């Protein structure tokens, strides 16, 4: 796992990049401008910096110069994240001292691999986690739990499904609240994991209907929103059982779903 600092003033770009990095096991830090980015790097040197070139106040070239002037940070790879597309822009960035660059808009399918190519290998590989022992036959679940993922972003749905694919669950996806409710009418679902910001019907509106129609289904929220008033109200009202903030690591997500399946079984047996 690497610590990667994102210096970017666009919150949507930060959310997407941090989500992707966290999904692939890295720790994502962020700063909205050059001065705070430099301060964050000084406080705890990262393994790599992804820096927007067109930052307000202090542009990416100035940030690069400041980072490379610090003895502790001089060896940290700094990548330019830019929408520049004129002839000679690549050469200009590399000549300024950037170790590489990533074009905007970023490509979610290749973004993490592009960054990982610039990471300095650690001296010793991180050992793979020991496999979990199989449950004895007497405690094996009788049926495979079904997990429903709801998000209007197809890429996010694919990433979340990939995080869960190694587990003994059946994973279904819906791209809207209406699609999720229609699917719930046809399929038994133990756990629903729902985004909040969706067109037509918000996540809390979806879960309110799920709570009324299918009270035994465990209802989880996953969102990158800063304003959590609606979600807090849903939690207090019992509409949602838990809330998780984006970005979320694969390990955290899997454990959250395991806990939710356990909760659903206790509801079903009550």
C-alpha positions as CSV (number, residue, x, y, z in Angstrom):
1,X,0.0,0.0,0.0
2,X,1.3,3.5,-0.9
3,X,0.4,6.9,0.5
4,X,-0.6,9.1,-2.5
5,X,-1.2,12.8,-2.1
6,X,-3.7,14.4,-4.5
7,X,-3.3,18.2,-4.9
8,X,-6.4,19.2,-6.8
9,X,-9.0,22.0,-6.4
10,X,-11.9,20.2,-8.1
11,X,-13.8,18.1,-5.5
12,X,-15.3,15.8,-8.1
13,X,-11.9,14.9,-9.4
14,X,-10.6,14.4,-5.9
15,X,-13.5,12.1,-5.0
16,X,-13.0,9.9,-8.1
17,X,-9.2,9.6,-7.8
18,X,-9.4,8.9,-4.1
19,X,-12.1,6.3,-4.6
20,X,-10.0,4.5,-7.2
21,X,-6.8,4.5,-5.2
22,X,-8.6,3.3,-2.0
23,X,-10.3,0.6,-4.0
24,X,-6.9,-0.8,-5.0
25,X,-5.5,-0.7,-1.5
26,X,-3.7,2.7,-1.4
27,X,-4.1,5.5,1.1
28,X,-5.3,8.6,-0.6
29,X,-4.7,12.1,0.9
30,X,-5.8,15.3,-0.7
31,X,-5.3,19.1,-0.5
32,X,-7.3,21.7,-2.4
33,X,-4.4,24.1,-3.2
34,X,-0.7,24.2,-3.5
35,X,0.2,25.7,-0.1
36,X,-1.9,23.1,1.7
37,X,-0.5,20.4,-0.5
38,X,3.1,21.3,0.4
39,X,2.2,21.5,4.1
40,X,0.6,18.0,3.9
41,X,3.7,16.6,2.2
42,X,6.0,18.1,4.7
43,X,3.9,16.8,7.6
44,X,4.0,13.2,6.4
45,X,6.0,12.6,3.2
46,X,3.9,10.6,0.7
47,X,5.1,7.9,-1.7
48,X,3.8,9.8,-4.7
49,X,2.2,13.2,-5.5
50,X,-0.5,13.7,-8.2
51,X,-0.7,17.5,-8.7
52,X,-3.0,19.5,-10.9
53,X,-1.1,22.0,-13.0
54,X,-3.7,24.8,-13.1
55,X,-4.2,25.3,-9.4
56,X,-5.5,28.7,-8.1
57,X,-3.0,31.0,-6.6
58,X,0.1,28.7,-6.7
59,X,0.2,26.6,-9.9
60,X,1.5,23.1,-10.2
61,X,5.0,24.3,-11.5
62,X,5.5,26.3,-8.3
63,X,4.3,23.4,-6.2
64,X,6.7,21.1,-7.9
65,X,9.6,23.5,-7.4
66,X,8.8,23.7,-3.7
67,X,8.6,20.0,-3.2
68,X,11.8,19.2,-5.1
69,X,13.6,21.9,-3.0
70,X,12.9,19.9,0.2
71,X,15.6,17.3,0.9
72,X,13.1,14.9,2.4
73,X,10.7,15.3,-0.5
74,X,13.1,15.6,-3.4
75,X,12.9,11.9,-4.3
76,X,9.1,11.6,-4.1
77,X,7.7,11.2,-7.7
78,X,5.5,14.1,-8.7
79,X,3.0,13.6,-11.6
80,X,1.3,16.4,-13.4
81,X,-2.4,16.0,-13.8
82,X,-3.5,18.2,-16.6
83,X,-5.8,18.9,-19.5
84,X,-3.1,20.6,-21.5
85,X,-3.1,19.2,-25.1
86,X,-1.0,21.6,-27.1
87,X,2.1,20.4,-29.0
88,X,5.1,20.6,-26.7
89,X,3.1,20.5,-23.4
90,X,4.4,17.0,-22.5
91,X,8.0,18.1,-23.1
92,X,7.4,21.3,-21.1
93,X,6.1,19.3,-18.1
94,X,9.0,16.9,-18.1
95,X,11.5,19.6,-18.6
96,X,10.1,21.4,-15.5
97,X,10.9,18.4,-13.4
98,X,7.6,16.4,-13.3
99,X,8.3,12.7,-13.2
100,X,5.4,12.1,-15.5
101,X,1.9,13.3,-16.3
102,X,-1.7,12.1,-16.5
103,X,-4.2,13.6,-18.9
104,X,-7.6,14.9,-17.9
105,X,-10.2,13.7,-17.9
106,X,-8.7,10.7,-16.2
107,X,-9.4,7.2,-17.4
108,X,-10.8,5.2,-14.4
109,X,-9.8,1.9,-15.9
110,X,-6.1,2.8,-16.2
111,X,-5.6,5.6,-13.6
112,X,-4.3,3.5,-10.7
113,X,-2.0,1.5,-13.0
114,X,-0.6,4.7,-14.4
115,X,0.3,6.0,-10.9
116,X,1.6,2.7,-9.7
117,X,4.2,2.7,-12.6
118,X,5.9,5.6,-10.8
119,X,6.0,4.1,-7.3
120,X,9.4,3.1,-5.9
121,X,9.3,-0.6,-5.0
122,X,9.5,-1.3,-1.3
123,X,12.6,-3.2,0.0
124,X,10.5,-6.2,0.9
125,X,7.1,-7.4,-0.5
126,X,4.1,-7.2,1.7
127,X,3.1,-10.7,2.6
128,X,-0.3,-11.9,1.2
129,X,-3.0,-12.2,3.9
130,X,-3.5,-15.7,5.2
131,X,-6.6,-17.4,3.7
132,X,-9.6,-17.5,6.0
133,X,-10.3,-20.9,7.3
134,X,-13.5,-22.5,6.0
135,X,-16.5,-22.7,8.3
136,X,-17.3,-26.1,9.6
137,X,-20.2,-27.8,7.8
138,X,-22.6,-27.2,10.6
139,X,-22.2,-23.4,10.5
140,X,-22.2,-23.0,6.7
141,X,-25.0,-20.7,5.5
142,X,-28.0,-22.5,4.0
143,X,-28.3,-20.1,1.2
144,X,-26.1,-17.6,-0.6
145,X,-27.0,-14.0,0.6
146,X,-27.9,-11.5,-2.1
147,X,-26.4,-8.0,-2.1
148,X,-27.9,-5.2,-4.2
149,X,-25.7,-2.3,-5.2
150,X,-27.5,0.9,-6.3
151,X,-25.5,3.7,-8.0
152,X,-26.2,5.8,-11.1
153,X,-22.5,5.7,-12.1
154,X,-21.8,2.5,-14.1
155,X,-18.1,2.6,-13.3
156,X,-18.7,2.8,-9.5
157,X,-21.1,-0.1,-9.8
158,X,-18.4,-2.1,-11.5
159,X,-15.7,-1.2,-8.9
160,X,-18.0,-2.1,-6.0
161,X,-19.0,-5.4,-7.6
162,X,-15.3,-6.2,-8.1
163,X,-14.6,-5.6,-4.4
164,X,-17.2,-8.1,-3.5
165,X,-16.6,-10.8,-6.1
166,X,-14.4,-13.0,-4.0
167,X,-17.0,-13.4,-1.3
168,X,-19.8,-16.0,-1.1
169,X,-22.5,-13.6,-2.1
170,X,-24.7,-13.1,-5.1
171,X,-24.3,-9.5,-6.2
172,X,-26.9,-7.6,-8.2
173,X,-26.7,-4.0,-9.5
174,X,-29.3,-1.3,-10.2
175,X,-28.6,2.1,-11.9
176,X,-31.5,4.0,-10.3
177,X,-33.9,3.9,-7.4
178,X,-36.8,2.8,-9.6
179,X,-34.7,0.0,-11.0
180,X,-33.7,-1.1,-7.5
181,X,-37.3,-1.2,-6.3
182,X,-38.4,-3.1,-9.3
183,X,-35.6,-5.7,-8.8
184,X,-36.5,-6.0,-5.1
185,X,-40.1,-6.9,-6.1
186,X,-38.7,-9.9,-8.0
187,X,-35.7,-10.9,-6.0
188,X,-35.1,-11.6,-2.2
189,X,-32.3,-9.3,-1.1
190,X,-30.5,-9.5,2.3
191,X,-28.5,-6.2,2.0
192,X,-28.9,-3.1,-0.1
193,X,-26.0,-0.7,-0.5
194,X,-27.2,2.6,-2.0
195,X,-25.7,5.8,-3.2
196,X,-27.4,9.0,-2.1
197,X,-27.0,11.4,-5.0
198,X,-29.0,9.9,-7.9
199,X,-31.3,11.6,-10.4
200,X,-35.0,11.0,-10.0
201,X,-34.9,9.4,-6.5
202,X,-32.3,10.0,-3.8
203,X,-30.8,7.1,-1.8
204,X,-32.7,8.0,1.3
205,X,-36.0,8.0,-0.6
206,X,-35.1,4.6,-2.0
207,X,-34.3,3.2,1.5
208,X,-37.5,4.7,3.0
209,X,-39.5,2.6,0.6
210,X,-37.3,-0.5,1.2
211,X,-37.7,-0.1,5.0
212,X,-41.5,0.0,4.5
213,X,-41.8,-2.9,2.1
214,X,-38.9,-5.1,3.1
215,X,-38.1,-4.3,6.8
216,X,-35.8,-7.3,7.2
217,X,-33.4,-6.1,4.4
218,X,-30.4,-4.3,5.9
219,X,-30.1,-0.8,4.4
220,X,-26.7,0.8,3.9
221,X,-25.7,4.2,2.5
222,X,-22.5,4.9,0.6
223,X,-21.8,8.5,-0.4
224,X,-19.1,11.1,-1.0
225,X,-21.4,14.0,-0.1
226,X,-20.3,16.5,2.4
227,X,-23.8,17.5,3.5
228,X,-25.0,14.5,5.5
229,X,-28.2,16.1,7.0
230,X,-30.6,13.9,5.0
231,X,-28.5,10.8,5.8
232,X,-28.3,11.6,9.5
233,X,-32.1,12.0,9.6
234,X,-32.5,8.6,7.8
235,X,-30.3,6.9,10.4
236,X,-32.2,8.5,13.3
237,X,-35.5,7.4,11.8
238,X,-34.3,3.8,11.2
239,X,-34.6,4.2,7.4
240,X,-30.9,3.5,7.0
241,X,-29.0,1.0,9.2
242,X,-25.5,2.5,8.6
243,X,-23.6,5.0,6.4
244,X,-20.1,4.7,4.9
245,X,-18.2,7.6,3.2
246,X,-16.5,7.3,-0.1
247,X,-13.7,6.4,-0.7
248,X,-14.0,3.1,1.0
249,X,-11.4,0.3,0.9
250,X,-12.3,-3.2,-0.3
251,X,-11.5,-4.7,3.1
252,X,-13.8,-2.2,4.9
253,X,-16.6,-2.8,2.4
254,X,-16.4,-6.5,2.7
255,X,-16.4,-6.4,6.5
256,X,-19.4,-4.0,6.5
257,X,-21.4,-6.4,4.2
258,X,-20.5,-9.4,6.4
259,X,-21.8,-7.5,9.5
260,X,-24.9,-6.6,7.5
261,X,-25.6,-10.2,6.5
262,X,-25.3,-11.2,10.2
263,X,-27.7,-8.5,11.2
264,X,-30.2,-9.6,8.4
265,X,-30.1,-13.2,9.7
266,X,-30.9,-12.0,13.2
267,X,-33.9,-10.0,11.9
268,X,-35.1,-13.0,9.8
269,X,-35.0,-15.4,12.8
270,X,-36.7,-12.9,15.2
